[in-house]
Amino acid sequence: MPDLRQRFFIEDSPVRGEVVHLEDALQTILAQRDYAPAIKILLGEMLSATALLASTLKIKGRISLQIQAAGTFKWGMAECNHLGEVRALADYEEDPHFTQATDSSTVLQTLVNPVLFINIEPEFGERYQGIVPLDKPTLAGCLMQYYDLSAQIPTRIVLASSQQRSGGILIQLLPRNSEEEQKRVDEDLWPRLTMLTETLKAEELTNLEANEILYRLYNEEDVRLPEAEILKFGCTCSKQRCADALIQIGAAAVRETLESQNPIGMDCQFCNSHYEFTAEEALGLFGEHLS
């Protein structure tokens, strides 16, 4: 199955949704580090979640989820942009819970003083950061609480991941516009869809195609499917970004680094790309030249 995001609509209703499937991109990301099994599963769920949430934005930019905590799990993040490019990374100490676990809830239960950040970064405009309590047993539960209470948009999310592939489904009950308010409303639609969505099994979400999932859940509804969007691994690193980082730390710090490291090497933690700056290149960023 390709890595994709399938949007869907329930005809003549304010309900919309998305189904996400990730395999190749997930494997590319997990291959960058020797992650413990439970960490792989958590990153898979976070990736599917960001792909789902990114679809709800009507802007060019990116959205990321970031978990920060004390204890053996330090932090983890996943990101998706408007082009459908995803990436993820995590940092943690060895813990037998992470090796033996078969689901992400084991990781969430071990977190000390955890916080989940939702970061929205448009290409143009102000950044937004939401803070979500990690006080539910699952990542999906925490995100649903955020939408219900903060965004005040009834939302149901189901996430699932193995070490091979991940998937997710999101449905939302959007506010009705003036035209929709004039039409007869099926008051049982949202409770019915919610109940059906919650019957979805983890193995179905990770192993079945989006069309098959939607048929199994909502075959009695009038479901409309626009063209699916392809998802893929993508990293934003570049030599120019590394140059910008050197400029930010300043000429004095760069000169000091060159005394022990020439050329200056910089590695991307997301994709393991390596960039080098000779002394001439590094000092040239500040208009300086070798004597």
C-alpha positions in Angstrom: 0.0 0.0 0.0 1.3 3.5 -0.8 1.8 6.1 2.0 -1.2 8.3 1.7 -3.8 10.5 3.3 -7.4 10.0 2.1 -9.9 12.7 2.9 -13.6 11.9 3.0 -16.9 13.7 3.5 -20.3 12.5 4.5 -22.7 14.0 1.9 -25.1 16.6 3.1 -23.6 16.8 6.5 -21.0 18.9 8.4 -18.8 15.7 9.0 -15.4 15.4 7.4 -12.5 13.0 8.0 -9.2 11.6 7.0 -7.5 8.2 6.9 -3.7 8.0 7.0 -1.4 5.0 6.1 2.4 5.1 6.5 4.9 2.4 5.8 7.8 3.4 3.6 8.2 6.8 5.2 8.0 5.2 8.7 10.6 2.7 7.8 12.9 5.4 6.4 12.6 7.3 9.7 13.0 4.3 12.0 16.1 3.2 10.1 18.0 6.4 11.1 18.2 5.2 14.8 18.2 2.0 16.7 15.0 2.6 18.5 13.4 0.3 21.1 10.2 -1.4 20.0 7.9 0.8 22.1 9.5 4.0 20.9 9.0 2.9 17.2 5.3 2.4 17.9 5.0 5.7 19.6 6.8 7.5 16.8 4.5 5.7 14.3 1.4 7.0 16.1 2.8 10.5 16.4 3.6 10.5 12.6 0.0 9.4 11.7 -1.4 12.0 14.1 0.6 14.9 12.6 -0.5 13.8 9.1 -4.1 13.8 10.2 -3.9 17.2 12.0 -2.0 18.8 9.1 -5.0 18.0 6.9 -7.2 20.2 9.1 -5.1 23.3 8.4 -5.8 25.5 5.4 -2.3 27.1 5.3 1.1 26.4 3.8 3.4 25.4 6.5 4.0 22.6 9.0 2.5 21.1 12.1 4.5 19.2 14.7 3.7 17.2 17.9 6.4 17.3 20.5 6.4 15.3 23.8 8.8 16.6 26.5 9.3 14.8 29.8 11.7 13.9 32.6 12.7 10.4 33.3 14.1 7.8 30.9 12.0 9.3 28.0 13.3 12.8 27.2 11.5 13.9 24.1 10.0 12.9 20.9 8.6 14.8 17.9 6.9 14.2 14.6 6.2 16.7 11.9 4.2 17.0 8.7 4.0 19.9 6.2 1.5 20.9 3.6 3.4 18.9 0.9 2.8 15.7 2.9 6.4 15.4 3.9 6.9 13.8 7.4 9.8 13.3 9.7 10.3 12.3 13.4 12.9 11.8 16.1 13.1 10.8 19.7 15.7 10.8 22.5 15.5 8.5 25.5 17.6 6.4 27.9 17.6 2.6 27.9 14.6 1.3 29.8 13.4 -2.4 29.9 9.8 -1.1 29.5 10.6 0.3 26.1 12.1 -3.0 24.9 9.4 -5.4 26.2 6.3 -3.3 25.4 4.0 -3.9 22.5 2.2 -0.6 22.5 2.8 3.1 23.0 0.8 3.3 26.3 3.7 1.7 28.1 5.9 4.7 27.1 3.2 7.2 28.1 2.8 5.6 31.5 6.5 6.0 32.3 6.7 9.7 31.4 7.6 12.0 34.3 6.0 15.5 34.2 5.1 15.1 30.5 3.8 17.9 28.2 2.5 17.6 24.7 3.0 20.6 22.4 1.2 21.2 19.2 3.2 23.6 17.1 1.7 25.2 13.9 4.3 27.1 11.8 2.9 28.8 8.7 5.2 29.9 6.0 3.9 33.4 6.5 2.4 34.7 9.7 2.7 34.0 13.4 3.5 30.7 14.9 1.0 29.0 17.3 1.7 26.6 20.1 -0.9 24.7 22.0 -0.2 22.8 25.2 -2.0 19.5 25.7 -2.0 17.6 29.0 -0.8 14.0 28.7 -3.2 12.7 31.2 -5.0 10.1 29.1 -3.8 6.5 28.5 -3.4 7.0 24.8 -2.0 9.8 22.5 -5.3 9.7 20.5 -7.3 10.4 23.8 -5.1 13.4 24.6 -5.6 14.9 21.2 -9.3 14.3 21.2 -9.5 16.1 24.6 -7.6 19.1 23.1 -10.0 19.4 20.2 -13.1 19.0 22.3 -12.1 21.5 25.0 -9.7 24.0 23.3 -10.7 24.0 19.7 -14.3 23.1 20.6 -14.7 20.9 17.5 -16.1 17.5 18.3 -13.4 15.1 17.1 -12.7 11.4 17.2 -9.3 10.0 16.5 -8.0 6.4 16.4 -4.3 5.7 16.0 -2.5 2.4 15.6 1.1 1.5 14.9 3.3 -1.6 14.7 7.1 -1.6 14.1 6.3 -1.9 10.3 3.5 0.5 9.6 1.1 3.0 11.2 -2.3 4.3 10.5 -4.9 6.7 11.8 -8.4 8.0 11.2 -10.0 11.3 12.2 -13.5 12.5 12.0 -14.8 15.9 12.9 -18.2 17.6 13.3 -17.7 21.0 11.9 -19.9 24.0 12.5 -22.7 24.2 10.0 -22.9 27.2 7.6 -26.1 29.1 7.0 -27.0 26.9 4.0 -26.6 23.7 5.9 -28.6 25.1 8.8 -31.6 25.3 6.5 -31.5 21.6 5.7 -32.9 18.8 7.7 -30.2 17.4 10.1 -29.7 13.8 11.0 -29.3 14.2 14.7 -28.2 10.6 15.1 -25.4 10.9 12.5 -22.5 12.0 14.8 -23.3 9.5 17.6 -23.6 6.8 15.0 -20.3 7.7 13.3 -18.5 8.0 16.6 -19.7 4.5 17.7 -18.7 3.0 14.3 -15.3 4.6 14.4 -14.5 3.3 17.8 -15.1 -0.3 16.6 -12.0 -0.1 14.3 -9.3 -2.6 15.3 -5.6 -1.7 15.4 -4.7 -4.3 12.8 -7.4 -3.1 10.5 -6.1 0.4 10.7 -2.5 -0.6 9.9 -3.2 -3.4 7.3 -6.2 -2.3 5.3 -6.4 0.2 2.5 -8.3 3.4 3.2 -11.2 2.6 0.9 -11.7 -0.8 2.6 -11.6 0.9 6.1 -14.2 3.4 5.1 -16.4 0.8 3.5 -16.3 -1.4 6.6 -17.1 1.5 8.9 -19.5 3.7 6.9 -21.0 1.6 4.1 -24.5 2.7 5.0 -23.5 6.4 4.7 -23.1 8.5 1.5 -19.3 8.9 1.6 -17.5 11.1 -0.9 -13.8 10.6 -1.6 -11.6 13.3 -3.3 -8.3 12.3 -4.7 -5.9 10.9 -2.1 -2.7 12.7 -1.2 0.7 11.0 -1.2 2.7 11.1 2.0 6.5 10.7 2.0 9.6 11.2 4.2 11.1 14.7 3.8 13.8 16.6 5.6 14.3 20.3 5.7 18.0 20.2 6.3 20.4 21.9 3.9 23.9 23.4 3.8 22.3 26.9 3.8 20.4 26.1 7.0 23.6 24.9 8.6 25.3 28.2 7.4 22.4 30.1 9.0 23.1 28.2 12.3 26.8 29.1 12.2 25.9 32.8 11.6 23.5 32.7 14.6 26.2 31.5 17.0 28.6 34.2 15.9 32.0 34.7 14.4 33.9 34.3 17.7 32.3 30.9 18.4 33.0 29.8 14.8 36.7 30.8 15.1 37.0 28.9 18.4 35.4 25.8 16.9 37.8 25.9 13.9 40.8 25.7 16.3 39.8 22.1 17.2 37.6 21.1 14.2 38.6 22.0 10.7 36.5 21.6 8.6 33.5 22.1 10.8 31.2 19.1 10.4 27.4 19.3 11.0 25.1 16.3 11.0 21.3 16.2 10.6 19.7 14.0 13.2 16.6 13.4 11.1 18.2 12.0 7.9 21.9 11.6 8.9 23.0 14.0 6.1 26.5 15.4 6.8 27.6 19.0 5.9 31.1 20.4 6.1 32.5 24.0 6.2 36.1 24.6 5.5 37.7 27.5 7.5 37.5 29.7 4.4 33.7 28.9 3.9 32.9 29.3 7.6 34.7 32.6 8.0 33.4 33.8 4.7 29.9 33.8 6.2 31.0 36.8 8.3 32.9 38.5 5.5 36.3 37.4 6.9 39.1 35.8 4.9 42.0 33.6 5.8 45.2 35.6 6.3 
